[in-house]
Amino acid sequence: MANHSATKKDARQAAKRTERNKYYGKTTRNAIRDLKAKKGTEFTEKMPVVASMIDKLAKRGVIHKNKAANLKSKLAKKANAAK
C-alpha cells in the first residue's frame, strides 16, 4: 500500500477512473451487441449513436483509436449490406 498521501490519492483516483472506464466500455459493448441484432432502417438510425460512443471511448483512451476505427468499419459494412 502507498505511504505518501499523494500516492494514496493517486491510487484512489486510479480506482475511480478504472470503474468509470469499465462502465463506459461495457455500455458501449452492449450497445454494439444490440445494434448488431437490429435490421434495416432501425440499424442505420442507431448506427451514428453507437459510432459516437465508440469515438468517445477512443478519445478517453479506454480503447485504441485503431480498434475504434475497426469497430466502426465493421458496423459500416453491415449497414451497407443492409441497404
N, C-alpha and C positions, 0 to 999 in steps of 0.2 A: 504494500500500500504506500501511497505517496506520503512524504514527510512535510514538504513545504505547503503552505496554504495555497499558493498559486498553482501548484501541481494538483492539489486536491480539487481546486475549482476547475482546472482543465479537464480532469477526469469526469467530473460531474457534467460539464458541457459536452464532452465527447459522448457520454452515455445518452444525453438528451438528443444530440444530433443523430446518433445511431438509431434511436427509436423513431425519430421523425422520418429519417431516410427509409427505414423498413416500412413504415406506414405508406409513404408515397409510392415506393416500389411495388408493394403488394397491391395497392389500389390500382395502379396502372396495369399491372399484370392481369388483374381481374377484369379491367375494362377491355384489354386486348382480347382476352378469352371470350368475353361476352360479345364483343364486336365480331369475332370470327364466326360465332353461331348465327349471326344475322344474315339476311339475304336481301338482294336487290337494292331498292331505294333506301331502305332503312339503314343498310350498311354504309351507303355513300353519304347519308345525312350525319351519321355518328362518327365517320372517319376523321373529320377535322378536329373534333373534340379530343379524340384519342391521340392523334398526331401531336396536338398541343401538349398533352400530358407527357408524352414521350420526350418532346423538346425540353420541357421544364426539368425532367429528370436529368437530361444531359447537361443542361445549364447549371444545375445544382451540383453536378459531379457524382450523382448516385450511379449513373451508368455512363459508359464511354460514348463519345459522340459518334463513333463508327457503329456501335451497337444500336444506337438510336436511329441512325440512317438505315441500317439493315432492317430493323423492325418496321420502319415506315415504308421502306421499299416493298417488303413482303405484303403489307396491308394494301399498298397501292396496286400491286399486281392483282391481288384478289378483287379489289374494287373494279379494275379494268376488265377482269374476266367476268364480273357480274353484270356488266353493261350489255 
